Amino acid sequence: MNKLNTAKRAAILKALCEGVSVSATSRLTGASKVTILRLLEAIGPAALAYQNAAFRNLPTQRVQADEQWAFIYSKDRNTPPELRETGERGDCWTWVAIDADSKLVITWRVGRRDAENAVIFMDDLAARVKGRIQLTTDALGAYFRAVEQAFGIHGVDYARLVKVFGQSFESGPSRRYSPAQVVGTEVLPGMGDPDPKHISTSFVERVNLTTRMQNRRFTRLTNAFSRKLANHMHAIALHFFYYNFCKAHASLTKTAGGIHRTPAMAAGVTDHVWTLDEFVGLLGD
């Protein structure tokens, strides 16, 4: 690590954050794959720790939450049960909650898609926001009990949104790689009094798309998937730091100087767009 200067580290992180695989990053930057993974192992915890400390007492009003699928080493159906139970291999979900106004990714959790992770995820979300929020999730059954435990049945305006898919008459490869058409939505009873105009998961689903496009480990039908759970988690922390602090969003209003803001700026967490050199500075010397 000491042999890499700040510019080289920033170049490596830039490639990883823009959807370049570890192997391709090695070819582009001249750094070995071992060096790149060591940098990832160092920057991931630093990115996680910084965001964990910074995202507290957020004046959030509307939150959307969702889960995104990936896998470690092999999919569940191809993973021996004894390895799948450890959580180190098999299907892996990233639970994500965003501020619908600032687009800030407030918190995330990597784990199975079950009640235990739902509770931990919602408890963490509740600890980061102040005041009453309106929350929208999908219809995953584990959410209701988790939201009630984290916020209290009278402490949140909560709704669950169910997508209604149309019947597809296509078959073959075109059907296999095309998503089903959404023909409508249905709102399930939740808690409190959520505003119908803001019952939506569109923004968090767009964040999921960004993750799948810009984090190579999520790209479908490639051999760039994660082999180790720890590196997968480091890559997610890196991705969300870049998304929150370094990437200006055209959907957010500009500053007085005419510069598009990052989600962290829009949420009042920082006052400027972070450079990757500044991000690398979290590692110290």
N, C-alpha and C positions, 0 to 999 in steps of 0.2 A: 504493500500500500504506500509506503514512503517513497517509492520510486516513481509514482505517478504525480505529476504536478496538477494544479487546479484545473487548467485548461483541458488536460487529457481526461481527467475524471468527469468534467462537465460534458465533454464530447461523448463519452461512453453513456452517461445518464441520458443525454439528449436522444441518442439512438434507441435506448431501451424504452424511453417514454413515448417515442413516436412509432412504436410497433415493430421494431427491428429485433430479430431473434438474437440470442447470445452468440451463435455461430457467425451470423452476418455482422454483428457488432464487432466481433473479433477481426473479421476480414477488413472492415471499414476503418477501424481505429488502429489496428496493429497490435492491440493488447491481446494477451492469451485469454482463453476462456476461463481458466483458473483465476486470473487476475480480475476479470469482469465479475465473476461470481463472488469473489472476496469483497469487491467494492459493493455489490448488491447486499451481501451479508452485513456490511458496515452501515450502509446508508438506510436500509430498511428500518432497523430499530430506531435510528436517529429521526427519520421522518415520522414514525409512529409516535415516538415520545414527544416530539414538538407539537404535533396536532392534538395529542391527548391532553397536553397542558393548555394549549391555546383555545381549544373549543370547549369553553366553560361559560356558563351564564349567558348563553346566546339569546338575543331578543327575537327568537324565531316565533312566527305565528302559524305558518302552514308547513307541515312535514309530509313527505311521501316516502314510503318504504317498500322495498321489493327484495327478491332474492335472485341471484344469477348462478347458473350451473357451470361447472367446469369439472375436471377430474385430475387426480394426482396419479401418475404412472400408468394407470389403466382404469377403465370404466368399471362400475360395480359388477356388471355381468361377467367381466373377465378377471375379477379379483378374487382370490381364495377368501372364504369367510373369515379365517383367522387373521388375515392381513387387513381386510376391510374393517373389522371391529376396532382395530387400533387407531383408525382415522388417518393413518399415514398414507394409505392408498385407497383408490376408489373415488366415487363421486364426491365432489366438494362444492359447497355453496357459499357465495359471498352475499351476506345480508347487508343492504345499503339503505341509509336514511339520508334524505337531502332536504334542505330548506328550499321550498318551492319558489321563493322570491329571489333569494341571492344565488341559488343553485349550488350552495355550499354542501359538500358531502360532510355531514355532521359526524357520522360514525359509521363503522362497518364491522362486520364480524365474519370470520371464516370458519366454517364447520358444517356439520350435517344439517339437513332441513328437518329439524325436529323441535319438540316442545322445549327441551332444555336450552337449545341455542336461541330460540325465540325469546325466552325469559331473560337470558343474559343480554341479548341485543336490546330489548326494550328497556331494561333497567339502566343500561348505559345511556341510551337516548334520553331518558327522563332526567338523568343526572347532568346533562349538558345544556338543557334549555331552561329558561326561566319564564314563569307565567304560564297561562293556559295556551295550548296549541290545538290546532285542528290537524288530525292525523288521518291519512288514507293508506290502506294496505290492500293487497289482493285478498282472496278468500281463503288463504291457508288457515286451517282450523286452529293451529297453535297460536296464532296472533291474539285471539280474543282474550284468553286467560292471561297471556303475557302482558297485554296492554292494561288490563284491569289491575294486575299486580303492581305494575310500574307506576301508573298514574292515578289509580283509584277510579272507581266507576263514575264518580262525579267530578273528576279532575281533568277530563279531556273530552274534546269533541271528536269522536272517532267514527269512521265509516269504512266498510269493506266493499271493494269494487270487483265485480265479477264480469269477465268478458264472455260474450256469447259468440261462439264461432259457427260459421255457416258450414254446410255439408259440401265437401269437395268431391267432384266426380272425375278428377284427374287421377292418373296412375303413372307408375314408372319414375324415372329420375327427376322429372320436372316437379312431381308431387313431393318426392322425398326431400328435396332441398328448398322447398317453398313453404313459408308459414301459412297456416290456415287463415282464411279471411274473417276478420272481426265484423259481425253484422249488428252488434249492439252491446250494451252493458247493463248490468243490474246492480243496484245498491242494496247490500244486506244490512240489517239493523246492527248498530254499533252501540255507542255511548254518547251521552250529551246531546248537543244540538248542532251538528256540523252543517255548514252552509253548502247547499247543493251545488252552487256555482264552483266550489273549490274541491269537490270530491273527484279526484283524478290521480292517476299514477303515471301520467304522460311524461313528466319531467324526470322521474327516477328511471323510467324505462329508457329515456334518451341517454341518461348517464350510463346505463348498462350497455347500450349500443356503443358509446364512446369507449368504454372499457374493452369491449370485445374487439373494437377496431384498433385501439392504440396500445393494448397490452397483449403481446404476442402469445402469451400463455393461454389466452382465452380464444384465440382464433380457431375456428372449426376446421376440421379436415386437414390438419397439418401435423408435423412431427415436432412442433415447438411446445407441446404441452409440458407442464411441470413434472419433474421426476421426484422432487422432494417437497413435502408440505411446507417446511420452513422457508425455502426459497420462494415458493408460491406466495406466502404471506408477506415476505419482504418486497416482492414485486408489486403486490397490491398497495402496500403502504407508499412505495415510491410513486406509483401511478396516481394515487389520490393526492399526494402532496403536489405533484406537478399540476394536476387538474385544479386544485384549490388555490395555489399560490403563484404558479408560474405561467399559466395559460390564460390570456385575456379572452373573454367571451364576447362575441359580437352581440349576443342577446341582452347583455347588461349595459345600462346607460353609461355614457362616457364621463370621465372626470372633467373638471373645469378646463383642463389643459387639452381636452380632446382625445384622451387615451381611454380605450376600452378597459374595463375593470376585470379583475379576477373575482371568483366567488368569495375569496377571503377578504378582498377589499369591500365588496358589496355587503358583506356581513359585519364589517367593522373590525375584523381581526387584525388586519394590516393596512398600511396606508400607501403601498406601492406594489408594483408587479415585481416579483422576485426573479432574479436571474439565476441560472444554474450555478454560476460561480458562487453566488450567495448561499445557495442551497448546499453546495459542497462544503461551505464554511461550517456547517453544523457538525462536521466530522472533526473539526479542530486540526491541529498539526499532526 
